[in-house]
Amino acid sequence: MESQLLLNVIIKQEDKGYSVICPELNVASQGETFEEAISNIKEAVELYIETAEELGTLDEVLEQLGLTKEDLKKKSLVPRVVTANVPIEISL
């Protein structure tokens, strides 16, 4: 059974295309279009997780997300580590 992991990504429009990062895993990619950037970050994260499994470091990657291998048996996963926008007042 495949699981679906829901991760945050940050997308920034650049002069020529888009850059995108998954802050929970510190994985980055880019694309000429918004859609391509999203597709590329999905592929990059999938490869990162597959490589971690091959190298025997998947437990550490999952720990970054607050998850365990047991959690992977669930159909849809939301990491216990999340990002949030927090308003900060700045006086200049």
CNS distance restraints for C-alpha pairs under 8 A (distance, minus, plus):
assign (resid   1 and name CA) (resid  73 and name CA) 7.47 0.50 0.50
assign (resid   1 and name CA) (resid  75 and name CA) 7.70 0.50 0.50
assign (resid   2 and name CA) (resid  73 and name CA) 7.97 0.50 0.50
assign (resid   2 and name CA) (resid  75 and name CA) 6.80 0.50 0.50
assign (resid   3 and name CA) (resid  72 and name CA) 6.22 0.50 0.50
assign (resid   3 and name CA) (resid  73 and name CA) 6.80 0.50 0.50
assign (resid   3 and name CA) (resid  74 and name CA) 6.19 0.50 0.50
assign (resid   3 and name CA) (resid  75 and name CA) 4.56 0.50 0.50
assign (resid   3 and name CA) (resid  76 and name CA) 5.58 0.50 0.50
assign (resid   3 and name CA) (resid  77 and name CA) 7.17 0.50 0.50
assign (resid   4 and name CA) (resid  75 and name CA) 6.13 0.50 0.50
assign (resid   4 and name CA) (resid  76 and name CA) 4.67 0.50 0.50
assign (resid   4 and name CA) (resid  77 and name CA) 6.00 0.50 0.50
assign (resid   5 and name CA) (resid  76 and name CA) 6.00 0.50 0.50
assign (resid   5 and name CA) (resid  77 and name CA) 4.74 0.50 0.50
assign (resid   5 and name CA) (resid  78 and name CA) 6.15 0.50 0.50
assign (resid   5 and name CA) (resid  79 and name CA) 7.64 0.50 0.50
assign (resid   6 and name CA) (resid  76 and name CA) 7.48 0.50 0.50
assign (resid   6 and name CA) (resid  77 and name CA) 6.05 0.50 0.50
assign (resid   6 and name CA) (resid  78 and name CA) 5.21 0.50 0.50
assign (resid   6 and name CA) (resid  79 and name CA) 7.16 0.50 0.50
assign (resid   7 and name CA) (resid  22 and name CA) 7.13 0.50 0.50
assign (resid   7 and name CA) (resid  24 and name CA) 7.41 0.50 0.50
assign (resid   7 and name CA) (resid  78 and name CA) 7.13 0.50 0.50
assign (resid   7 and name CA) (resid  79 and name CA) 7.21 0.50 0.50
assign (resid   8 and name CA) (resid  22 and name CA) 5.97 0.50 0.50
assign (resid   8 and name CA) (resid  23 and name CA) 7.02 0.50 0.50
assign (resid   8 and name CA) (resid  24 and name CA) 7.30 0.50 0.50
assign (resid   8 and name CA) (resid  82 and name CA) 7.66 0.50 0.50
assign (resid   8 and name CA) (resid  83 and name CA) 7.46 0.50 0.50
assign (resid   9 and name CA) (resid  20 and name CA) 6.55 0.50 0.50
assign (resid   9 and name CA) (resid  21 and name CA) 5.47 0.50 0.50
assign (resid   9 and name CA) (resid  22 and name CA) 4.46 0.50 0.50
assign (resid   9 and name CA) (resid  23 and name CA) 6.62 0.50 0.50
assign (resid  10 and name CA) (resid  20 and name CA) 5.45 0.50 0.50
assign (resid  10 and name CA) (resid  21 and name CA) 5.31 0.50 0.50
assign (resid  10 and name CA) (resid  22 and name CA) 6.48 0.50 0.50
assign (resid  10 and name CA) (resid  23 and name CA) 7.52 0.50 0.50
assign (resid  11 and name CA) (resid  18 and name CA) 6.61 0.50 0.50
assign (resid  11 and name CA) (resid  19 and name CA) 5.76 0.50 0.50
assign (resid  11 and name CA) (resid  20 and name CA) 4.35 0.50 0.50
assign (resid  11 and name CA) (resid  21 and name CA) 6.72 0.50 0.50
assign (resid  11 and name CA) (resid  37 and name CA) 8.00 0.50 0.50
assign (resid  12 and name CA) (resid  18 and name CA) 5.56 0.50 0.50
assign (resid  12 and name CA) (resid  19 and name CA) 5.28 0.50 0.50
assign (resid  12 and name CA) (resid  20 and name CA) 6.27 0.50 0.50
assign (resid  13 and name CA) (resid  17 and name CA) 6.12 0.50 0.50
assign (resid  13 and name CA) (resid  18 and name CA) 4.49 0.50 0.50
assign (resid  13 and name CA) (resid  19 and name CA) 6.51 0.50 0.50
assign (resid  14 and name CA) (resid  18 and name CA) 5.26 0.50 0.50
assign (resid  14 and name CA) (resid  19 and name CA) 6.76 0.50 0.50
assign (resid  16 and name CA) (resid  32 and name CA) 6.56 0.50 0.50
assign (resid  17 and name CA) (resid  30 and name CA) 7.39 0.50 0.50
assign (resid  17 and name CA) (resid  31 and name CA) 5.72 0.50 0.50
assign (resid  17 and name CA) (resid  32 and name CA) 3.99 0.50 0.50
assign (resid  17 and name CA) (resid  33 and name CA) 5.57 0.50 0.50
assign (resid  17 and name CA) (resid  34 and name CA) 7.44 0.50 0.50
assign (resid  18 and name CA) (resid  30 and name CA) 5.50 0.50 0.50
assign (resid  18 and name CA) (resid  31 and name CA) 5.37 0.50 0.50
assign (resid  18 and name CA) (resid  32 and name CA) 6.05 0.50 0.50
assign (resid  18 and name CA) (resid  33 and name CA) 6.37 0.50 0.50
assign (resid  18 and name CA) (resid  34 and name CA) 6.20 0.50 0.50
assign (resid  18 and name CA) (resid  37 and name CA) 6.16 0.50 0.50
assign (resid  19 and name CA) (resid  28 and name CA) 7.51 0.50 0.50
assign (resid  19 and name CA) (resid  29 and name CA) 6.05 0.50 0.50
assign (resid  19 and name CA) (resid  30 and name CA) 4.23 0.50 0.50
assign (resid  19 and name CA) (resid  31 and name CA) 6.62 0.50 0.50
assign (resid  19 and name CA) (resid  37 and name CA) 6.74 0.50 0.50
assign (resid  20 and name CA) (resid  28 and name CA) 5.65 0.50 0.50
assign (resid  20 and name CA) (resid  29 and name CA) 5.38 0.50 0.50
assign (resid  20 and name CA) (resid  30 and name CA) 5.61 0.50 0.50
assign (resid  20 and name CA) (resid  37 and name CA) 6.44 0.50 0.50
assign (resid  20 and name CA) (resid  38 and name CA) 7.49 0.50 0.50
assign (resid  20 and name CA) (resid  41 and name CA) 6.76 0.50 0.50
assign (resid  21 and name CA) (resid  26 and name CA) 6.66 0.50 0.50
assign (resid  21 and name CA) (resid  27 and name CA) 5.66 0.50 0.50
assign (resid  21 and name CA) (resid  28 and name CA) 4.15 0.50 0.50
assign (resid  21 and name CA) (resid  29 and name CA) 6.39 0.50 0.50
assign (resid  21 and name CA) (resid  41 and name CA) 7.23 0.50 0.50
assign (resid  22 and name CA) (resid  26 and name CA) 5.56 0.50 0.50
assign (resid  22 and name CA) (resid  27 and name CA) 5.24 0.50 0.50
assign (resid  22 and name CA) (resid  28 and name CA) 6.24 0.50 0.50
assign (resid  22 and name CA) (resid  41 and name CA) 7.55 0.50 0.50
assign (resid  22 and name CA) (resid  45 and name CA) 7.93 0.50 0.50
assign (resid  23 and name CA) (resid  27 and name CA) 6.92 0.50 0.50
assign (resid  24 and name CA) (resid  64 and name CA) 6.99 0.50 0.50
assign (resid  24 and name CA) (resid  65 and name CA) 6.58 0.50 0.50
assign (resid  24 and name CA) (resid  81 and name CA) 7.53 0.50 0.50
assign (resid  24 and name CA) (resid  82 and name CA) 7.69 0.50 0.50
assign (resid  25 and name CA) (resid  45 and name CA) 7.97 0.50 0.50
assign (resid  25 and name CA) (resid  61 and name CA) 7.43 0.50 0.50
assign (resid  25 and name CA) (resid  64 and name CA) 7.24 0.50 0.50
assign (resid  25 and name CA) (resid  65 and name CA) 7.87 0.50 0.50
assign (resid  27 and name CA) (resid  41 and name CA) 7.67 0.50 0.50
assign (resid  27 and name CA) (resid  44 and name CA) 7.02 0.50 0.50
assign (resid  27 and name CA) (resid  45 and name CA) 6.53 0.50 0.50
assign (resid  27 and name CA) (resid  48 and name CA) 7.80 0.50 0.50
assign (resid  28 and name CA) (resid  41 and name CA) 6.56 0.50 0.50
assign (resid  28 and name CA) (resid  44 and name CA) 7.39 0.50 0.50
assign (resid  29 and name CA) (resid  37 and name CA) 6.80 0.50 0.50
assign (resid  29 and name CA) (resid  40 and name CA) 6.16 0.50 0.50
assign (resid  29 and name CA) (resid  41 and name CA) 5.39 0.50 0.50
assign (resid  29 and name CA) (resid  44 and name CA) 6.96 0.50 0.50
assign (resid  30 and name CA) (resid  36 and name CA) 7.64 0.50 0.50
assign (resid  30 and name CA) (resid  37 and name CA) 4.87 0.50 0.50
assign (resid  30 and name CA) (resid  40 and name CA) 6.62 0.50 0.50
assign (resid  30 and name CA) (resid  41 and name CA) 7.29 0.50 0.50
assign (resid  31 and name CA) (resid  35 and name CA) 7.75 0.50 0.50
assign (resid  31 and name CA) (resid  36 and name CA) 4.93 0.50 0.50
assign (resid  31 and name CA) (resid  37 and name CA) 4.02 0.50 0.50
assign (resid  31 and name CA) (resid  38 and name CA) 7.80 0.50 0.50
assign (resid  31 and name CA) (resid  40 and name CA) 6.88 0.50 0.50
assign (resid  32 and name CA) (resid  36 and name CA) 6.39 0.50 0.50
assign (resid  32 and name CA) (resid  37 and name CA) 6.93 0.50 0.50
assign (resid  33 and name CA) (resid  37 and name CA) 6.18 0.50 0.50
assign (resid  34 and name CA) (resid  38 and name CA) 6.35 0.50 0.50
assign (resid  35 and name CA) (resid  39 and name CA) 6.20 0.50 0.50
assign (resid  36 and name CA) (resid  40 and name CA) 5.99 0.50 0.50
assign (resid  37 and name CA) (resid  41 and name CA) 6.18 0.50 0.50
assign (resid  38 and name CA) (resid  42 and name CA) 6.28 0.50 0.50
assign (resid  39 and name CA) (resid  43 and name CA) 6.37 0.50 0.50
assign (resid  40 and name CA) (resid  44 and name CA) 6.07 0.50 0.50
assign (resid  41 and name CA) (resid  45 and name CA) 6.04 0.50 0.50
assign (resid  42 and name CA) (resid  46 and name CA) 6.16 0.50 0.50
assign (resid  43 and name CA) (resid  47 and name CA) 6.14 0.50 0.50
assign (resid  44 and name CA) (resid  48 and name CA) 6.07 0.50 0.50
assign (resid  45 and name CA) (resid  49 and name CA) 6.18 0.50 0.50
assign (resid  46 and name CA) (resid  50 and name CA) 6.12 0.50 0.50
assign (resid  47 and name CA) (resid  51 and name CA) 5.90 0.50 0.50
assign (resid  48 and name CA) (resid  52 and name CA) 6.13 0.50 0.50
assign (resid  49 and name CA) (resid  53 and name CA) 6.25 0.50 0.50
assign (resid  49 and name CA) (resid  58 and name CA) 6.85 0.50 0.50
assign (resid  49 and name CA) (resid  61 and name CA) 7.55 0.50 0.50
assign (resid  50 and name CA) (resid  54 and name CA) 6.32 0.50 0.50
assign (resid  51 and name CA) (resid  55 and name CA) 6.08 0.50 0.50
assign (resid  52 and name CA) (resid  56 and name CA) 5.98 0.50 0.50
assign (resid  52 and name CA) (resid  57 and name CA) 4.85 0.50 0.50
assign (resid  52 and name CA) (resid  58 and name CA) 4.77 0.50 0.50
assign (resid  52 and name CA) (resid  61 and name CA) 7.19 0.50 0.50
assign (resid  53 and name CA) (resid  57 and name CA) 5.99 0.50 0.50
assign (resid  53 and name CA) (resid  58 and name CA) 4.80 0.50 0.50
assign (resid  57 and name CA) (resid  61 and name CA) 6.57 0.50 0.50
assign (resid  58 and name CA) (resid  62 and name CA) 6.08 0.50 0.50
assign (resid  59 and name CA) (resid  63 and name CA) 6.05 0.50 0.50
assign (resid  59 and name CA) (resid  68 and name CA) 6.75 0.50 0.50
assign (resid  59 and name CA) (resid  69 and name CA) 7.09 0.50 0.50
assign (resid  60 and name CA) (resid  64 and name CA) 6.43 0.50 0.50
assign (resid  61 and name CA) (resid  65 and name CA) 6.91 0.50 0.50
assign (resid  62 and name CA) (resid  66 and name CA) 6.25 0.50 0.50
assign (resid  62 and name CA) (resid  67 and name CA) 4.94 0.50 0.50
assign (resid  62 and name CA) (resid  68 and name CA) 5.73 0.50 0.50
assign (resid  62 and name CA) (resid  69 and name CA) 7.41 0.50 0.50
assign (resid  63 and name CA) (resid  67 and name CA) 5.50 0.50 0.50
assign (resid  63 and name CA) (resid  68 and name CA) 6.64 0.50 0.50
assign (resid  64 and name CA) (resid  81 and name CA) 7.63 0.50 0.50
assign (resid  65 and name CA) (resid  79 and name CA) 5.13 0.50 0.50
assign (resid  65 and name CA) (resid  80 and name CA) 6.16 0.50 0.50
assign (resid  65 and name CA) (resid  81 and name CA) 5.42 0.50 0.50
assign (resid  66 and name CA) (resid  79 and name CA) 5.96 0.50 0.50
assign (resid  66 and name CA) (resid  80 and name CA) 4.98 0.50 0.50
assign (resid  66 and name CA) (resid  81 and name CA) 5.88 0.50 0.50
assign (resid  67 and name CA) (resid  71 and name CA) 6.07 0.50 0.50
assign (resid  67 and name CA) (resid  72 and name CA) 7.99 0.50 0.50
assign (resid  67 and name CA) (resid  79 and name CA) 6.44 0.50 0.50
assign (resid  67 and name CA) (resid  80 and name CA) 6.98 0.50 0.50
assign (resid  68 and name CA) (resid  72 and name CA) 6.93 0.50 0.50
assign (resid  69 and name CA) (resid  73 and name CA) 7.41 0.50 0.50
assign (resid  70 and name CA) (resid  74 and name CA) 8.00 0.50 0.50
assign (resid  71 and name CA) (resid  77 and name CA) 7.45 0.50 0.50
assign (resid  72 and name CA) (resid  77 and name CA) 7.44 0.50 0.50
